[in-house]
Amino acid sequence: YKAKAVPAGTTNYLWDDLGQGFASGTVAINLDWPGWAGFFNDPKSSKVAGNVGVKVAPKGSAGVRTGWSGFHGFSVTENCPNKEAAASLVWWLTNEDSQKFEAAAGPLPTRSA
């Protein structure tokens, strides 16, 4: 940011700020969750649509690649008016069949087993 290669304030960006910056074309590289790819390639939401590629991260000094998959935490709040239905939805979203379906569609599954 001191060399003006990125917008002022970038060091304080959160994930959404970085994503919006990338979609607007003010941030050139976004090492983030692969689920953004659809948003970035949608001309309705992104000025860079059609010009976005996805690559694996480079290997670090230990010779290992890492990735960012993000995660979602599901819970049923104390004040939920229909706890049974909410718990059923959480189970359905995270069960083995749903994870296989999601993985087949491209996103990373939430379970490792």
MMTF fields as JSON, N, C-alpha, C and O atoms, coordinates in Angstrom:
{
  "mmtfVersion": "1.0.0",
  "mmtfProducer": "UNKNOWN",
  "numBonds": 451,
  "numAtoms": 452,
  "numGroups": 113,
  "numChains": 1,
  "numModels": 1,
  "chainsPerModel": [1],
  "groupsPerChain": [113],
  "chainIdList": ["A"],
  "bondAtomList": [4, 2, 8, 6, 12, 10, 16, 14, 20, 18, 24, 22, 28, 26, 32, 30, 36, 34, 40, 38, 44, 42, 48, 46, 52, 50, 56, 54, 60, 58, 64, 62, 68, 66, 72, 70, 76, 74, 80, 78, 84, 82, 88, 86, 92, 90, 96, 94, 100, 98, 104, 102, 108, 106, 112, 110, 116, 114, 120, 118, 124, 122, 128, 126, 132, 130, 136, 134, 140, 138, 144, 142, 148, 146, 152, 150, 156, 154, 160, 158, 164, 162, 168, 166, 172, 170, 176, 174, 180, 178, 184, 182, 188, 186, 192, 190, 196, 194, 200, 198, 204, 202, 208, 206, 212, 210, 216, 214, 220, 218, 224, 222, 228, 226, 232, 230, 236, 234, 240, 238, 244, 242, 248, 246, 252, 250, 256, 254, 260, 258, 264, 262, 268, 266, 272, 270, 276, 274, 280, 278, 284, 282, 288, 286, 292, 290, 296, 294, 300, 298, 304, 302, 308, 306, 312, 310, 316, 314, 320, 318, 324, 322, 328, 326, 332, 330, 336, 334, 340, 338, 344, 342, 348, 346, 352, 350, 356, 354, 360, 358, 364, 362, 368, 366, 372, 370, 376, 374, 380, 378, 384, 382, 388, 386, 392, 390, 396, 394, 400, 398, 404, 402, 408, 406, 412, 410, 416, 414, 420, 418, 424, 422, 428, 426, 432, 430, 436, 434, 440, 438, 444, 442, 448, 446],
  "bondOrderList": [1, 1, 1, 1, 1, 1, 1, 1, 1, 1, 1, 1, 1, 1, 1, 1, 1, 1, 1, 1, 1, 1, 1, 1, 1, 1, 1, 1, 1, 1, 1, 1, 1, 1, 1, 1, 1, 1, 1, 1, 1, 1, 1, 1, 1, 1, 1, 1, 1, 1, 1, 1, 1, 1, 1, 1, 1, 1, 1, 1, 1, 1, 1, 1, 1, 1, 1, 1, 1, 1, 1, 1, 1, 1, 1, 1, 1, 1, 1, 1, 1, 1, 1, 1, 1, 1, 1, 1, 1, 1, 1, 1, 1, 1, 1, 1, 1, 1, 1, 1, 1, 1, 1, 1, 1, 1, 1, 1, 1, 1, 1, 1],
  "groupList": [{"groupName": "TYR", "atomNameList": ["N", "CA", "C", "O"], "elementList": ["N", "C", "C", "O"], "formalChargeList": [0, 0, 0, 0], "bondAtomList": [1, 0, 2, 1, 3, 2], "bondOrderList": [1, 1, 2], "singleLetterCode": "Y", "chemCompType": "L-PEPTIDE LINKING"}, {"groupName": "LYS", "atomNameList": ["N", "CA", "C", "O"], "elementList": ["N", "C", "C", "O"], "formalChargeList": [0, 0, 0, 0], "bondAtomList": [1, 0, 2, 1, 3, 2], "bondOrderList": [1, 1, 2], "singleLetterCode": "K", "chemCompType": "L-PEPTIDE LINKING"}, {"groupName": "ALA", "atomNameList": ["N", "CA", "C", "O"], "elementList": ["N", "C", "C", "O"], "formalChargeList": [0, 0, 0, 0], "bondAtomList": [1, 0, 2, 1, 3, 2], "bondOrderList": [1, 1, 2], "singleLetterCode": "A", "chemCompType": "L-PEPTIDE LINKING"}, {"groupName": "VAL", "atomNameList": ["N", "CA", "C", "O"], "elementList": ["N", "C", "C", "O"], "formalChargeList": [0, 0, 0, 0], "bondAtomList": [1, 0, 2, 1, 3, 2], "bondOrderList": [1, 1, 2], "singleLetterCode": "V", "chemCompType": "L-PEPTIDE LINKING"}, {"groupName": "PRO", "atomNameList": ["N", "CA", "C", "O"], "elementList": ["N", "C", "C", "O"], "formalChargeList": [0, 0, 0, 0], "bondAtomList": [1, 0, 2, 1, 3, 2], "bondOrderList": [1, 1, 2], "singleLetterCode": "P", "chemCompType": "L-PEPTIDE LINKING"}, {"groupName": "GLY", "atomNameList": ["N", "CA", "C", "O"], "elementList": ["N", "C", "C", "O"], "formalChargeList": [0, 0, 0, 0], "bondAtomList": [1, 0, 2, 1, 3, 2], "bondOrderList": [1, 1, 2], "singleLetterCode": "G", "chemCompType": "PEPTIDE LINKING"}, {"groupName": "THR", "atomNameList": ["N", "CA", "C", "O"], "elementList": ["N", "C", "C", "O"], "formalChargeList": [0, 0, 0, 0], "bondAtomList": [1, 0, 2, 1, 3, 2], "bondOrderList": [1, 1, 2], "singleLetterCode": "T", "chemCompType": "L-PEPTIDE LINKING"}, {"groupName": "ASN", "atomNameList": ["N", "CA", "C", "O"], "elementList": ["N", "C", "C", "O"], "formalChargeList": [0, 0, 0, 0], "bondAtomList": [1, 0, 2, 1, 3, 2], "bondOrderList": [1, 1, 2], "singleLetterCode": "N", "chemCompType": "L-PEPTIDE LINKING"}, {"groupName": "LEU", "atomNameList": ["N", "CA", "C", "O"], "elementList": ["N", "C", "C", "O"], "formalChargeList": [0, 0, 0, 0], "bondAtomList": [1, 0, 2, 1, 3, 2], "bondOrderList": [1, 1, 2], "singleLetterCode": "L", "chemCompType": "L-PEPTIDE LINKING"}, {"groupName": "TRP", "atomNameList": ["N", "CA", "C", "O"], "elementList": ["N", "C", "C", "O"], "formalChargeList": [0, 0, 0, 0], "bondAtomList": [1, 0, 2, 1, 3, 2], "bondOrderList": [1, 1, 2], "singleLetterCode": "W", "chemCompType": "L-PEPTIDE LINKING"}, {"groupName": "ASP", "atomNameList": ["N", "CA", "C", "O"], "elementList": ["N", "C", "C", "O"], "formalChargeList": [0, 0, 0, 0], "bondAtomList": [1, 0, 2, 1, 3, 2], "bondOrderList": [1, 1, 2], "singleLetterCode": "D", "chemCompType": "L-PEPTIDE LINKING"}, {"groupName": "GLN", "atomNameList": ["N", "CA", "C", "O"], "elementList": ["N", "C", "C", "O"], "formalChargeList": [0, 0, 0, 0], "bondAtomList": [1, 0, 2, 1, 3, 2], "bondOrderList": [1, 1, 2], "singleLetterCode": "Q", "chemCompType": "L-PEPTIDE LINKING"}, {"groupName": "PHE", "atomNameList": ["N", "CA", "C", "O"], "elementList": ["N", "C", "C", "O"], "formalChargeList": [0, 0, 0, 0], "bondAtomList": [1, 0, 2, 1, 3, 2], "bondOrderList": [1, 1, 2], "singleLetterCode": "F", "chemCompType": "L-PEPTIDE LINKING"}, {"groupName": "SER", "atomNameList": ["N", "CA", "C", "O"], "elementList": ["N", "C", "C", "O"], "formalChargeList": [0, 0, 0, 0], "bondAtomList": [1, 0, 2, 1, 3, 2], "bondOrderList": [1, 1, 2], "singleLetterCode": "S", "chemCompType": "L-PEPTIDE LINKING"}, {"groupName": "ILE", "atomNameList": ["N", "CA", "C", "O"], "elementList": ["N", "C", "C", "O"], "formalChargeList": [0, 0, 0, 0], "bondAtomList": [1, 0, 2, 1, 3, 2], "bondOrderList": [1, 1, 2], "singleLetterCode": "I", "chemCompType": "L-PEPTIDE LINKING"}, {"groupName": "ARG", "atomNameList": ["N", "CA", "C", "O"], "elementList": ["N", "C", "C", "O"], "formalChargeList": [0, 0, 0, 0], "bondAtomList": [1, 0, 2, 1, 3, 2], "bondOrderList": [1, 1, 2], "singleLetterCode": "R", "chemCompType": "L-PEPTIDE LINKING"}, {"groupName": "HIS", "atomNameList": ["N", "CA", "C", "O"], "elementList": ["N", "C", "C", "O"], "formalChargeList": [0, 0, 0, 0], "bondAtomList": [1, 0, 2, 1, 3, 2], "bondOrderList": [1, 1, 2], "singleLetterCode": "H", "chemCompType": "L-PEPTIDE LINKING"}, {"groupName": "GLU", "atomNameList": ["N", "CA", "C", "O"], "elementList": ["N", "C", "C", "O"], "formalChargeList": [0, 0, 0, 0], "bondAtomList": [1, 0, 2, 1, 3, 2], "bondOrderList": [1, 1, 2], "singleLetterCode": "E", "chemCompType": "L-PEPTIDE LINKING"}, {"groupName": "CYS", "atomNameList": ["N", "CA", "C", "O"], "elementList": ["N", "C", "C", "O"], "formalChargeList": [0, 0, 0, 0], "bondAtomList": [1, 0, 2, 1, 3, 2], "bondOrderList": [1, 1, 2], "singleLetterCode": "C", "chemCompType": "L-PEPTIDE LINKING"}],
  "groupTypeList": [0, 1, 2, 1, 2, 3, 4, 2, 5, 6, 6, 7, 0, 8, 9, 10, 10, 8, 5, 11, 5, 12, 2, 13, 5, 6, 3, 2, 14, 7, 8, 10, 9, 4, 5, 9, 2, 5, 12, 12, 7, 10, 4, 1, 13, 13, 1, 3, 2, 5, 7, 3, 5, 3, 1, 3, 2, 4, 1, 5, 13, 2, 5, 3, 15, 6, 5, 9, 13, 5, 12, 16, 5, 12, 13, 3, 6, 17, 7, 18, 4, 7, 1, 17, 2, 2, 2, 13, 8, 3, 9, 9, 8, 6, 7, 17, 10, 13, 11, 1, 12, 17, 2, 2, 2, 5, 4, 8, 4, 6, 15, 13, 2],
  "groupIdList": [1, 2, 3, 4, 5, 6, 7, 8, 9, 10, 11, 12, 13, 14, 15, 16, 17, 18, 19, 20, 21, 22, 23, 24, 25, 26, 27, 28, 29, 30, 31, 32, 33, 34, 35, 36, 37, 38, 39, 40, 41, 42, 43, 44, 45, 46, 47, 48, 49, 50, 51, 52, 53, 54, 55, 56, 57, 58, 59, 60, 61, 62, 63, 64, 65, 66, 67, 68, 69, 70, 71, 72, 73, 74, 75, 76, 77, 78, 79, 80, 81, 82, 83, 84, 85, 86, 87, 88, 89, 90, 91, 92, 93, 94, 95, 96, 97, 98, 99, 100, 101, 102, 103, 104, 105, 106, 107, 108, 109, 110, 111, 112, 113],
  "secStructList": [7, 6, 6, 1, 1, 1, 7, 6, 6, 4, 4, 4, 7, 7, 2, 2, 2, 2, 2, 2, 2, 2, 2, 2, 6, 1, 7, 1, 7, 7, 7, 7, 7, 4, 4, 4, 2, 2, 2, 2, 6, 7, 6, 6, 6, 7, 6, 6, 6, 6, 1, 7, 7, 7, 7, 7, 7, 7, 7, 7, 6, 6, 1, 7, 7, 7, 7, 7, 7, 7, 7, 7, 7, 7, 7, 7, 7, 6, 6, 7, 6, 6, 2, 2, 2, 2, 2, 2, 2, 2, 2, 2, 2, 2, 1, 2, 2, 2, 2, 2, 2, 2, 2, 2, 2, 1, 1, 7, 7, 1, 7, 7, 7],
  "xCoordList": [0.822, 0.0, 0.863, 0.439, 2.069, 2.948, 3.374, 3.558, 3.533, 3.918, 2.696, 2.825, 1.521, 0.252, -0.107, -0.776, 0.354, 0.003, -1.362, -1.974, -1.835, -3.148, -3.845, -3.179, -5.151, -5.877, -5.464, -5.074, -5.557, -5.299, -6.263, -7.43, -5.786, -6.633, -6.66, -7.295, -5.982, -6.005, -5.571, -6.084, -4.644, -4.168, -5.257, -5.118, -6.32, -7.442, -8.647, -9.695, -8.516, -9.632, -10.022, -9.171, -11.293, -11.811, -12.093, -11.921, -12.521, -12.708, -13.646, -13.395, -14.723, -15.684, -15.108, -15.362, -14.335, -13.697, -12.754, -12.736, -11.979, -11.048, -11.807, -11.435, -12.863, -13.664, -14.292, -14.275, -14.849, -15.455, -14.393, -14.631, -13.216, -12.12, -11.683, -11.43, -11.598, -11.225, -12.301, -11.982, -13.564, -14.667, -14.744, -15.174, -14.332, -14.378, -13.145, -13.11, -12.129, -10.912, -9.863, -8.843, -10.077, -9.083, -8.055, -7.044, -8.294, -7.35, -7.067, -7.995, -5.781, -5.421, -5.397, -5.692, -5.059, -4.927, -5.717, -5.67, -6.441, -7.242, -6.998, -7.529, -6.207, -5.945, -6.981, -6.79, -8.071, -9.205, -9.977, -9.525, -11.125, -12.012, -12.414, -12.812, -12.32, -12.665, -14.136, -14.492, -14.989, -16.401, -16.688, -17.782, -15.721, -15.89, -15.912, -16.419, -15.377, -15.191, -16.471, -16.424, -17.59, -18.847, -19.228, -19.683, -19.047, -19.343, -18.437, -18.9, -17.143, -16.189, -16.425, -16.117, -16.962, -17.198, -18.627, -19.021, -19.396, -20.767, -20.765, -20.495, -21.059, -21.026, -21.987, -21.804, -23.001, -23.931, -23.295, -23.721, -22.282, -21.685, -20.222, -19.648, -19.609, -18.167, -17.736, -18.158, -16.895, -16.34, -15.257, -14.885, -14.749, -13.672, -14.18, -13.382, -15.493, -16.088, -15.501, -15.335, -15.193, -14.603, -13.1, -12.466, -12.521, -11.073, -10.478, -9.399, -11.178, -10.752, -10.358, -11.081, -9.215, -8.775, -8.551, -8.381, -8.551, -8.309, -7.081, -7.01, -6.136, -4.9, -4.639, -5.153, -3.836, -3.427, -2.399, -1.674, -2.342, -1.374, 0.033, 0.2, 1.046, 2.414, 2.843, 2.281, 3.833, 4.368, 5.119, 5.767, 5.027, 5.755, 7.174, 7.609, 7.889, 9.286, 9.448, 10.526, 8.414, 8.47, 8.118, 8.09, 7.851, 7.517, 6.093, 5.787, 5.226, 3.848, 2.894, 3.094, 1.866, 0.799, -0.291, -0.542, -0.911, -2.075, -3.216, -3.013, -4.368, -5.51, -6.45, -6.309, -7.385, -8.383, -9.733, -10.142, -10.416, -11.718, -12.859, -14.013, -12.559, -13.618, -14.404, -14.157, -15.314, -16.16, -17.414, -17.465, -18.403, -19.655, -20.003, -19.898, -20.404, -20.85, -22.361, -22.93, -22.989, -24.444, -24.814, -24.174, -25.821, -26.288, -27.786, -28.362, -28.377, -29.788, -29.826, -29.396, -30.335, -30.326, -31.378, -32.348, -31.157, -32.084, -33.482, -34.478, -33.552, -34.841, -35.451, -36.453, -34.875, -35.399, -36.83, -37.068, -37.789, -39.18, -39.459, -40.46, -38.578, -38.802, -37.47, -36.862, -37.04, -35.737, -35.619, -34.567, -36.677, -36.615, -36.364, -35.538, -37.066, -36.871, -35.481, -34.832, -35.03, -33.703, -32.614, -31.681, -32.732, -31.752, -31.781, -30.739, -32.962, -33.088, -32.383, -31.734, -32.508, -31.831, -30.316, -29.614, -29.811, -28.368, -27.892, -26.868, -28.632, -28.259, -28.236, -27.288, -29.271, -29.354, -28.205, -27.622, -27.874, -26.797, -25.435, -24.545, -25.27, -23.954, -23.881, -22.838, -24.952, -24.887, -24.028, -23.72, -23.655, -22.728, -23.249, -22.484, -24.512, -25.067, -25.028, -24.698, -25.366, -25.33, -23.909, -23.689, -22.942, -21.549, -21.047, -20.289, -21.461, -21.082, -21.696, -21.043, -22.949, -23.62, -22.881, -22.637, -22.526, -21.827, -20.454, -20.059, -19.724, -18.399, -18.483, -17.624, -19.505, -19.674, -19.972, -19.665, -20.57, -20.897, -19.697, -19.756, -18.607, -17.41, -16.914, -15.702, -17.777, -17.279, -16.645, -16.917, -15.821, -15.202, -16.214, -16.966, -16.258, -17.189, -16.748, -15.587, -17.667, -17.333, -16.805, -16.238, -16.971, -16.497, -15.258, -15.108, -14.377, -13.184, -13.366, -12.508, -14.443, -14.667, -16.089, -16.478],
  "yCoordList": [-1.195, 0.0, 1.255, 2.289, 1.185, 2.358, 2.719, 3.896, 1.721, 1.952, 2.229, 2.402, 2.27, 2.53, 1.441, 1.7, 0.214, -0.927, -1.488, -2.215, -1.155, -1.585, -0.379, 0.589, -0.415, 0.714, 1.001, 0.097, 2.256, 2.633, 1.878, 1.696, 1.448, 0.742, -0.761, -1.473, -1.26, -2.691, -3.535, -4.636, -3.038, -3.823, -4.034, -4.891, -3.277, -3.438, -4.123, -4.241, -4.572, -5.212, -6.518, -7.248, -6.792, -8.096, -8.862, -8.32, -10.109, -10.945, -10.316, -10.403, -9.682, -9.1, -7.87, -7.643, -7.077, -5.906, -6.338, -5.739, -7.377, -7.886, -8.426, -8.154, -9.184, -9.719, -8.627, -8.703, -7.609, -6.498, -5.715, -5.262, -5.559, -4.875, -5.628, -5.026, -6.946, -7.762, -7.668, -7.489, -7.785, -7.722, -6.364, -6.28, -5.31, -3.973, -3.68, -2.689, -4.546, -4.346, -3.505, -3.183, -3.135, -2.322, -3.172, -2.646, -4.47, -5.409, -6.474, -7.082, -6.702, -7.577, -9.06, -9.885, -9.415, -10.821, -11.06, -10.257, -12.162, -12.489, -13.948, -14.848, -14.186, -15.536, -15.817, -15.487, -16.426, -16.581, -17.838, -18.656, -17.986, -19.128, -19.325, -18.361, -20.566, -20.795, -20.559, -20.437, -20.494, -20.236, -18.86, -18.621, -17.952, -16.623, -16.676, -15.75, -17.729, -17.766, -17.44, -16.683, -17.986, -17.702, -16.238, -15.662, -15.631, -14.209, -13.364, -12.433, -13.692, -12.907, -13.035, -12.112, -14.157, -14.366, -14.05, -14.378, -13.426, -13.025, -11.542, -10.704, -11.195, -9.794, -8.892, -7.675, -9.466, -8.662, -8.188, -7.18, -8.901, -8.551, -8.151, -7.679, -8.329, -8.152, -7.493, -7.899, -6.478, -5.815, -6.655, -6.392, -7.657, -8.488, -9.822, -10.699, -9.98, -11.228, -11.611, -10.769, -12.883, -13.375, -13.256, -13.772, -12.585, -12.391, -12.964, -12.554, -13.903, -14.457, -15.913, -16.695, -16.262, -17.65, -18.112, -17.302, -19.408, -19.988, -20.88, -21.738, -20.689, -21.467, -21.954, -21.397, -22.998, -23.446, -22.467, -21.827, -22.357, -21.47, -22.029, -23.245, -21.166, -21.669, -22.413, -22.211, -23.263, -23.974, -22.996, -22.067, -23.214, -22.404, -22.923, -23.825, -22.36, -22.737, -24.194, -24.761, -24.81, -26.223, -27.137, -28.358, -26.548, -27.342, -27.865, -28.818, -27.251, -27.712, -26.626, -25.444, -27.034, -26.104, -26.154, -27.2, -25.05, -25.029, -24.37, -23.811, -24.436, -23.817, -23.232, -23.446, -22.51, -21.883, -22.383, -22.138, -23.069, -23.576, -22.859, -23.002, -22.1, -21.449, -22.467, -23.668, -22.016, -22.946, -22.22, -20.991, -22.992, -22.445, -23.179, -24.403, -22.455, -23.074, -22.966, -21.89, -24.059, -24.072, -24.275, -25.057, -23.59, -23.766, -23.474, -22.861, -23.925, -23.656, -22.764, -23.173, -21.562, -20.612, -20.954, -21.664, -20.437, -20.665, -20.15, -20.744, -19.038, -18.422, -18.897, -18.34, -19.896, -20.415, -20.911, -21.718, -20.445, -20.855, -22.31, -22.883, -22.907, -24.292, -25.044, -25.314, -25.37, -26.008, -27.337, -27.643, -28.121, -29.433, -29.301, -30.026, -28.391, -28.187, -27.617, -28.007, -26.7, -26.109, -27.167, -27.215, -28.008, -29.081, -30.058, -30.568, -30.317, -31.206, -30.612, -31.338, -29.31, -28.648, -28.748, -29.061, -28.487, -28.595, -30.008, -30.186, -31.005, -32.387, -32.62, -33.207, -32.166, -32.385, -31.696, -32.278, -30.462, -29.719, -30.377, -30.213, -31.116, -31.671, -33.189, -33.767, -33.847, -35.312, -35.757, -34.964, -37.014, -37.534, -37.362, -36.975, -37.637, -37.498, -36.052, -35.792, -35.11, -33.696, -33.252, -32.464, -33.756, -33.391, -33.947, -33.281, -35.15, -35.728, -34.917, -34.671, -34.502, -33.677, -32.355, -31.923, -31.716, -30.435, -30.598, -29.785, -31.637, -31.873, -32.109, -31.638, -32.832, -33.099, -31.823, -31.733, -30.838, -29.569, -28.632, -27.612, -28.962, -28.139, -27.588, -27.582, -27.12, -26.607, -27.702, -28.889, -27.292, -28.245, -28.688, -27.856, -29.964, -30.431, -29.971, -29.612, -29.981, -29.534, -30.642, -30.367, -31.872, -32.999, -33.608, -33.609, -34.122, -34.791, -36.297, -37.001, -36.808, -38.257, -38.565, -39.732],
  "zCoordList": [0.0, 0.0, 0.0, -0.516, 0.571, 0.559, -0.857, -1.169, -1.713, -3.107, -3.985, -5.197, -3.373, -4.059, -5.074, -6.075, -4.791, -5.642, -5.266, -6.047, -4.085, -3.611, -2.993, -2.624, -2.872, -2.297, -0.846, -0.107, -0.465, 0.927, 1.828, 1.482, 2.963, 3.903, 3.706, 4.484, 2.679, 2.384, 3.574, 3.772, 4.357, 5.501, 6.542, 7.415, 6.463, 7.392, 6.75, 7.385, 5.51, 4.82, 5.502, 6.012, 5.501, 5.885, 4.592, 3.501, 4.708, 3.52, 2.507, 1.305, 2.96, 2.034, 1.344, 0.161, 2.078, 1.473, 0.352, -0.724, 0.617, -0.388, -1.599, -2.741, -1.351, -2.451, -3.294, -4.522, -2.646, -3.383, -4.148, -5.268, -3.533, -4.224, -5.47, -6.514, -5.354, -6.508, -7.586, -8.761, -7.201, -8.164, -8.86, -10.011, -8.173, -8.772, -9.62, -10.35, -9.524, -10.298, -9.607, -10.217, -8.35, -7.642, -6.903, -6.436, -6.791, -6.188, -7.245, -7.778, -7.55, -8.665, -8.328, -9.192, -7.112, -6.735, -5.464, -4.533, -5.428, -4.258, -3.892, -4.543, -2.864, -2.375, -1.303, -0.133, -1.714, -0.81, -1.155, -1.957, -0.557, -0.702, -2.163, -2.817, -2.699, -4.098, -4.427, -5.599, -3.415, -3.652, -4.232, -4.743, -4.159, -4.753, -6.283, -6.916, -6.886, -8.342, -9.112, -10.082, -8.707, -9.394, -9.32, -10.308, -8.16, -7.97, -8.859, -9.518, -8.877, -9.664, -11.167, -11.922, -11.603, -13.032, -13.462, -14.581, -12.598, -12.925, -13.294, -12.433, -14.55, -14.954, -14.182, -14.163, -13.55, -12.756, -11.454, -10.89, -10.972, -9.685, -9.785, -8.804, -10.94, -11.02, -12.325, -13.408, -12.209, -13.392, -14.054, -15.198, -13.355, -13.898, -14.443, -14.774, -14.538, -15.029, -16.381, -17.263, -16.528, -17.761, -17.811, -18.731, -16.839, -16.777, -15.498, -15.07, -14.894, -13.608, -13.788, -14.406, -13.245, -13.243, -11.822, -10.911, -11.64, -10.323, -10.425, -11.304, -9.555, -9.532, -8.121, -7.152, -8.017, -6.687, -6.147, -6.909, -4.839, -4.201, -4.401, -4.5, -4.461, -4.586, -3.322, -2.246, -3.47, -2.312, -1.422, -1.906, -0.137, 0.822, 1.008, 0.292, 1.959, 2.186, 2.6, 2.421, 3.145, 3.53, 2.356, 2.506, 1.191, 0.02, 0.007, -0.709, 0.788, 0.92, 0.436, 0.713, -0.281, -0.667, 0.398, 0.996, 0.618, 1.496, 0.734, -0.344, 1.278, 0.626, 1.655, 2.859, 1.162, 2.022, 1.569, 0.434, 2.432, 2.029, 2.724, 2.321, 3.748, 4.496, 5.294, 5.187, 6.065, 6.8, 7.235, 7.276, 7.551, 8.05, 9.331, 9.4, 10.312, 11.55, 11.648, 11.466, 11.928, 12.055, 13.514, 14.216, 13.962, 15.332, 15.391, 14.492, 16.453, 16.715, 17.949, 19.028, 17.794, 18.9, 19.952, 19.687, 21.128, 22.238, 21.919, 22.332, 21.18, 20.872, 19.554, 19.104, 18.943, 17.68, 17.891, 18.789, 17.084, 17.284, 16.898, 17.327, 16.09, 15.679, 15.712, 14.676, 16.921, 17.118, 16.383, 15.82, 16.383, 15.742, 14.237, 13.683, 13.581, 12.144, 11.864, 10.894, 12.708, 12.527, 12.672, 11.871, 13.687, 13.89, 12.722, 12.309, 12.193, 11.043, 9.817, 9.064, 9.619, 8.505, 8.663, 7.702, 9.86, 10.106, 9.782, 9.122, 10.242, 9.953, 8.451, 7.93, 7.748, 6.305, 5.57, 4.655, 5.959, 5.299, 5.486, 4.651, 6.569, 6.891, 6.792, 7.097, 6.375, 6.309, 5.122, 4.233, 5.122, 4.12, 2.691, 1.808, 2.447, 1.097, 0.612, -0.545, 1.495, 1.114, 0.805, -0.115, 1.569, 1.335, 0.004, -0.702, -0.336, -1.631, -2.764, -3.778, -2.595, -3.595, -3.774, -4.9, -2.661, -2.735, -3.369, -4.204, -2.983, -3.551, -5.06, -5.805, -5.519, -6.948, -7.728, -8.917, -7.061, -7.71, -7.787, -8.473, -7.092, -7.17, -5.855, -5.64, -4.949, -3.687, -2.835, -3.018, -1.929, -1.018, 0.022, 0.53, 0.353, 1.384, 2.768, 2.965, 3.72, 5.067, 5.946, 7.004, 5.545, 6.352, 5.715, 4.493, 6.554, 6.033, 6.0, 5.468, 6.544, 6.56, 6.135, 6.083]
}
